[in-house]
Amino acid sequence: MEDHSVPFTQSPQSYRCQYTQTPVILDGSLSSPEWKQAPWTEYFCDIEGDLKPRPRFKTRAKMLWDRDYLYIGAQMEEPHLWATLTERDSVIFHDNDFEVFLDPNNTGAPYVEIEMNALNTVWDLLLVRPYRGGGPPLTGWDVKGLKTAVHLDGTLNNPSKPSRGWSVEIAIPWTGIKEICQVPCPPLPGDEWRINFSRVEWHLDVVNGHYVKRQGVPEDNWVWSPMGIINMHLPERWGVIKFESVASGITDPFLPDGWHEKLALASAWDHQQGQKTLREQASTVELKTKDSEYKCFIAPDQFEIRGKEWGVDQSLRFFKLVQ
């Protein structure tokens, strides 16, 4: 099991998503006039955050919403436009790609993952729970009504003609994700959902006039909200989006509900996983850290840790305690 218990001290990115009265027309270029009202995110950083240098190429995104869709647009610098996968639900991160992770319930599970490459090939899937909580990924699940578009600022798969970049637009229909939502969908003004973006970038060489992956060199992972380790499937560390009915003019960052307590509970969950299978009788364990105290409930068919306002269960799903 990976060590996810390394202290995570970086604050999540936050974004105030403005409502648009008119639908965004998707062509991949972010040229629809509605985009003008949406601010850009910060430029993406390495997935490990401040531990690593800034990415080689810039990436940024923006978001809007209306009564039918959550709109996402992203702009990526890229001198080497390259993509190979054309079949829907291929493992798209084997190409350079752009990825969306969305947790409407702010509970860590279930959540949606969408990946797309420069050929506009899409992989959309549902995670019932994070991989370290047992998964599984439902790759046959689709966001029904999903719309995507790609714009290329250059020539694809042609090393002789350097490119400038590519951009993507995504429209996620509320009707396509409503079945996993335990919160209003479409959201209400003021609602907060958890979200993050990732860009996978491979090192390429030119061999006989064609791009090929550089052997023995891992991919780069660039993200909007840093994860601290190379793993996107830690939803408690994602950024947060707040849905606004009108432009508030407020740009101050904000923290998602239960941010600090969820991080602490997830860390305690990771520490205790090796012990839960050793117990045959139900028990309650007092778990203390330097910051707080928790109650750990262990039984053959149950495992959960409770803090002051939140708990986390054996599937790594967070739940609000009844006051």
Secondary structure, 3 states (H helix, E strand, C coil): CCCCCCCCCCCCCEEEEEECCCCCCCCCCCCCHHHHHCCCCCCCEECCHHHCCCCCCCEEEEEEECCCEEEEEEEEECCCCCCCCCCCCCCHHHCCEEEEEEECCCCCCCEEEEEECCCCCEEEEEECCCHHHCCCEECCCCCCCCEEEEEEECCCCCCCCCCCEEEEEEEEEHHHHHHHCCCCCCCCCCCEEEEEEEEEECCEEEECCEEEECCCCCCEEEECCCCCCCCCCCHHHCEEEEEECCCCCCCCCCCCCCHHHHHHHHHHHHHHHHHHCCCCCCEEEEEECCCCEEEEEEECCEEEEECCCEEEECCCCEEECCC
